[in-house]
Amino acid sequence: MTDTFATSRPHERLDVWQDAMQLVEAVYRATSSFPVDERFGLTAQLRRAAISVPSNIAEGAARRSTSECLRHLSIARGSLAELSTQLAIAQRLGFGTAPVIDMELLDRTFARLNALIRTHERRIREPDAFPESPIPNPQSHA
């Protein structure tokens, strides 16, 4: 990640997206040592779930309506729960000798995603609490 966000997409500035991207990297590193016969099983499932989290956060951030954004953030949260479950399965099956993923990163991602969802839900319930800016954002790619 560069220090300047002048040319980055809005979702790239979200801490939760950055955490989710770190999770993807960690999952790929961890699953590279899984048994070869799991390549189309748990390895593929873990990678797919991990990729879904930042992808849906990005898609939600690009949507024009709050309800569409919430839908994608909810999908990201579901994928994060799926990832958590699959990591527990990998640990129970003894894949890898060390903990597969930094659980603090997983927990922090859950917390940040839940906070973002709550903010958007509040935006729907209390639209006057979040007035639209009268100045359009020329940097927006949405």
The 8 nearest C-alpha neighbors of each residue, nearest first, counted from 0:
[[1, 2, 3, 11, 17, 4, 7, 12],
 [0, 2, 3, 4, 7, 6, 5, 11],
 [1, 3, 4, 0, 5, 7, 12, 6],
 [4, 2, 1, 5, 6, 7, 0, 12],
 [3, 5, 7, 6, 2, 12, 1, 8],
 [6, 4, 3, 7, 138, 8, 2, 9],
 [7, 5, 4, 8, 3, 138, 9, 1],
 [8, 6, 4, 5, 11, 9, 12, 3],
 [7, 9, 11, 10, 6, 140, 12, 139],
 [8, 10, 11, 12, 7, 60, 139, 13],
 [11, 9, 57, 12, 13, 8, 60, 16],
 [12, 10, 8, 9, 13, 7, 16, 17],
 [11, 13, 10, 9, 14, 4, 8, 7],
 [14, 12, 16, 10, 15, 11, 17, 9],
 [15, 13, 17, 16, 18, 12, 111, 11],
 [14, 16, 18, 13, 17, 111, 108, 112],
 [17, 15, 19, 13, 53, 18, 14, 20],
 [16, 18, 14, 20, 19, 15, 21, 13],
 [19, 17, 15, 21, 20, 16, 108, 14],
 [18, 20, 22, 16, 53, 21, 17, 15],
 [19, 21, 23, 17, 22, 18, 53, 16],
 [22, 20, 18, 24, 19, 23, 25, 17],
 [21, 23, 19, 25, 20, 24, 26, 18],
 [24, 22, 20, 49, 26, 21, 25, 50],
 [23, 25, 21, 27, 22, 26, 28, 20],
 [24, 26, 22, 28, 23, 27, 29, 21],
 [27, 25, 29, 23, 28, 24, 30, 22],
 [26, 28, 24, 30, 25, 29, 31, 23],
 [29, 27, 25, 31, 26, 30, 24, 32],
 [30, 28, 26, 27, 31, 99, 25, 32],
 [29, 31, 33, 32, 27, 28, 42, 26],
 [30, 32, 28, 29, 33, 27, 42, 26],
 [31, 33, 30, 29, 34, 95, 28, 94],
 [34, 32, 30, 31, 94, 35, 37, 95],
 [33, 35, 36, 37, 32, 38, 94, 31],
 [36, 34, 37, 38, 33, 32, 39, 31],
 [35, 37, 34, 38, 39, 40, 33, 42],
 [38, 36, 40, 35, 34, 39, 41, 42],
 [37, 39, 42, 35, 36, 40, 43, 41],
 [40, 38, 43, 37, 42, 41, 36, 44],
 [41, 39, 37, 42, 38, 43, 44, 36],
 [40, 42, 44, 43, 37, 45, 39, 38],
 [43, 41, 38, 45, 44, 40, 30, 37],
 [42, 44, 46, 39, 41, 45, 40, 47],
 [45, 43, 41, 47, 46, 42, 48, 40],
 [46, 44, 48, 42, 47, 43, 41, 82],
 [45, 47, 49, 43, 44, 48, 50, 42],
 [46, 48, 44, 50, 49, 45, 43, 51],
 [49, 47, 51, 78, 45, 46, 50, 82],
 [50, 48, 46, 23, 51, 47, 52, 45],
 [51, 49, 47, 48, 52, 23, 46, 53],
 [50, 52, 54, 48, 49, 55, 53, 47],
 [51, 53, 75, 54, 55, 50, 49, 78],
 [54, 52, 56, 19, 16, 55, 51, 57],
 [55, 53, 51, 57, 52, 56, 58, 50],
 [54, 56, 58, 71, 57, 75, 53, 52],
 [55, 57, 53, 59, 54, 58, 72, 60],
 [58, 56, 60, 54, 10, 55, 59, 53],
 [59, 57, 55, 61, 60, 56, 54, 62],
 [58, 60, 68, 71, 56, 62, 61, 57],
 [59, 61, 57, 58, 62, 10, 68, 56],
 [60, 62, 141, 58, 59, 57, 63, 140],
 [63, 61, 59, 60, 68, 64, 67, 58],
 [62, 64, 61, 65, 141, 67, 68, 60],
 [65, 63, 67, 66, 62, 68, 69, 59],
 [64, 66, 68, 67, 69, 119, 63, 123],
 [65, 67, 69, 68, 64, 70, 123, 119],
 [68, 66, 70, 64, 69, 65, 62, 59],
 [67, 69, 59, 65, 66, 71, 70, 62],
 [70, 68, 72, 66, 67, 71, 73, 65],
 [69, 71, 67, 73, 68, 72, 66, 74],
 [72, 70, 59, 74, 55, 73, 68, 69],
 [71, 73, 75, 69, 74, 70, 56, 59],
 [72, 74, 76, 70, 71, 75, 69, 77],
 [73, 75, 71, 77, 76, 72, 78, 70],
 [76, 74, 52, 72, 78, 55, 73, 77],
 [77, 75, 79, 73, 74, 78, 72, 80],
 [78, 76, 74, 80, 79, 75, 81, 73],
 [77, 79, 81, 75, 48, 80, 76, 52],
 [78, 80, 82, 76, 81, 77, 75, 83],
 [81, 79, 83, 77, 82, 78, 84, 76],
 [80, 82, 78, 84, 79, 83, 85, 77],
 [83, 81, 79, 85, 80, 84, 48, 45],
 [82, 84, 80, 86, 81, 85, 79, 87],
 [85, 83, 87, 81, 86, 82, 80, 88],
 [84, 86, 88, 82, 87, 83, 81, 89],
 [85, 87, 89, 83, 88, 84, 82, 90],
 [86, 88, 90, 84, 85, 89, 91, 83],
 [87, 89, 85, 91, 86, 90, 92, 84],
 [90, 88, 86, 92, 94, 87, 91, 85],
 [89, 91, 93, 87, 88, 92, 94, 86],
 [92, 90, 88, 93, 89, 87, 94, 86],
 [93, 91, 89, 90, 94, 88, 87, 95],
 [92, 94, 90, 91, 95, 89, 96, 88],
 [95, 93, 89, 92, 33, 90, 96, 34],
 [96, 94, 97, 93, 99, 33, 32, 98],
 [95, 97, 94, 98, 93, 99, 90, 32],
 [98, 96, 95, 99, 100, 94, 90, 93],
 [99, 97, 100, 96, 90, 101, 95, 102],
 [98, 100, 29, 97, 95, 86, 90, 101],
 [101, 99, 98, 102, 25, 26, 29, 86],
 [100, 102, 103, 104, 105, 99, 98, 25],
 [101, 103, 105, 104, 100, 106, 98, 107],
 [102, 104, 106, 101, 105, 107, 108, 100],
 [105, 103, 107, 102, 106, 101, 108, 18],
 [104, 106, 102, 108, 103, 107, 109, 101],
 [107, 105, 103, 109, 108, 104, 102, 110],
 [108, 106, 110, 104, 109, 105, 103, 111],
 [107, 109, 105, 111, 106, 110, 15, 18],
 [110, 108, 106, 112, 107, 111, 113, 105],
 [111, 109, 107, 113, 108, 112, 114, 106],
 [112, 110, 114, 108, 113, 15, 109, 107],
 [111, 113, 115, 109, 114, 110, 108, 15],
 [112, 114, 116, 110, 111, 115, 109, 117],
 [115, 113, 111, 117, 112, 116, 110, 118],
 [116, 114, 112, 118, 113, 117, 111, 119],
 [115, 117, 113, 119, 118, 114, 120, 112],
 [118, 116, 120, 114, 115, 119, 121, 113],
 [119, 117, 115, 121, 116, 120, 114, 122],
 [118, 120, 122, 116, 121, 117, 115, 65],
 [121, 119, 117, 123, 122, 118, 116, 124],
 [120, 122, 124, 118, 119, 123, 125, 117],
 [121, 123, 119, 126, 125, 120, 124, 118],
 [122, 124, 120, 121, 125, 126, 119, 65],
 [125, 123, 121, 122, 126, 120, 119, 127],
 [124, 126, 122, 127, 128, 123, 121, 129],
 [127, 125, 122, 128, 123, 129, 124, 130],
 [126, 128, 129, 125, 130, 122, 131, 124],
 [129, 127, 126, 125, 130, 122, 121, 124],
 [130, 128, 127, 126, 122, 131, 125, 121],
 [131, 129, 127, 128, 132, 126, 133, 122],
 [132, 130, 133, 129, 134, 127, 126, 135],
 [131, 133, 134, 130, 135, 136, 129, 127],
 [134, 132, 131, 135, 130, 136, 129, 137],
 [133, 135, 132, 136, 131, 137, 138, 130],
 [136, 134, 137, 133, 132, 139, 138, 131],
 [135, 137, 138, 139, 134, 132, 140, 133],
 [136, 138, 139, 135, 140, 134, 141, 5],
 [139, 137, 136, 140, 6, 5, 8, 9],
 [140, 138, 136, 137, 141, 9, 8, 135],
 [139, 141, 138, 8, 61, 9, 137, 136],
 [140, 61, 139, 62, 63, 60, 9, 8]]
